[in-house]
Amino acid sequence: MALLALWVAGLFAYQLPGPGWLSAGVAVLWLLAALWTALTVARGKRTKRWTGFYVASVALAGLWWLLLTPRQDRDWADDVAQRLHVESFDGRHVVLDNVRDFTWRTETDHDARWVRREYDLDQLRSADLVLSYWMGPAIAHTLVSFGFDDGRHLVFSLEIRKEQGESFSALGGFFRRFEMTLVASEETDILRTRTNARGEDVYLYRLHGLDRGQLKALFAAYLDEAKQLDAAPAFYNTATSNCTTIVFDLARHIAPGLPLDYRLLLSGYLAEYAQEVGALVPGVPYAELHAKGRITQRALHMAAGENYSTVIRRGIPGTEQDPQQ
């Protein structure tokens, strides 16, 4: 009863239309009513009446939950205003519309630019796991950056599709509060805004042991995800459909035997998990990978005119042979 009461309260708090004080007030009133019901049942008084009230209320909340549907037509925030569109893909050459290439001066001051990009997947040479910490050591946003022989990089990131003025809530993510979107972006946008504009602490690790065929398979899996979200919207879920679980799901295309692990939820520890399953550079202690993988200071202190992707990879194990620009 307690778990159901909390779930219904969350539904009221994050889905009830109107001002925040109203939804919060209704959630509190529901919890008080649920507590009264529990006490009444425990004392054996008017059990049928109060139990019936409780069951009917939960059933109605469940129906409400089922009727919630994701949408594509909200007033979206600038950085998620467009959907990634796979214009064409023949197994090797891919053309993408709405690749993000913003210039960020601060977290709220930016120049918006959505561009068309073409890639030859036979030129894929690397994939990097990026973890961006924004609320302590246990939680990080997870991104994957693909590198090409010509020195270009493309980053994929599963994110909530915020509306104008809306901000992320981990609790809200359990209650169908947000749609989700797959962003494909230049590193000078999606990584630099984290290192230089938002004040997040960012780490980059070279993924090890992926041949070109496996890199292409992982890239193509992201394209499949983009096609699905472009065709039909879907809800973000903090536990089951988030930035880390999608990386795990796509990685299982390559290595089906990857074990489940609590660090898929506590994403701040994902790099440790990746090392344990042999996905990071071998022969290097995790402490060294972690220390050398911190790109924040290099990004903040790079000289004018330097190439961002080159600077942030200096000294990172496994990146020594990357093309320089």
Secondary structure by P-SEA (a helix, b strand, c coil): caaaaaaaaaaaaccccccaaaaaaaaaaaaaaaaaaaaaaaaccaaaaaaaaaaaaaaaaaaaaaacccccccccccccccccccccccccbbbbccccccccccccbbbbbbbbbbbccccccbbbbbbbbcccccbbbbbbbbbccccbbbbbbbbbbccccbbbbaaaaacccbbbbbbbbccccaaaaaacccbbbbbbbbbccccaaaaaaaaaaaaaaaaaaaabbbbbbcccccaaaaaaaaaaacccccccccccccccaaaaaaaaaccccccccaaaaaaaacaaaaaacccccccaaaaaacccccccccccc
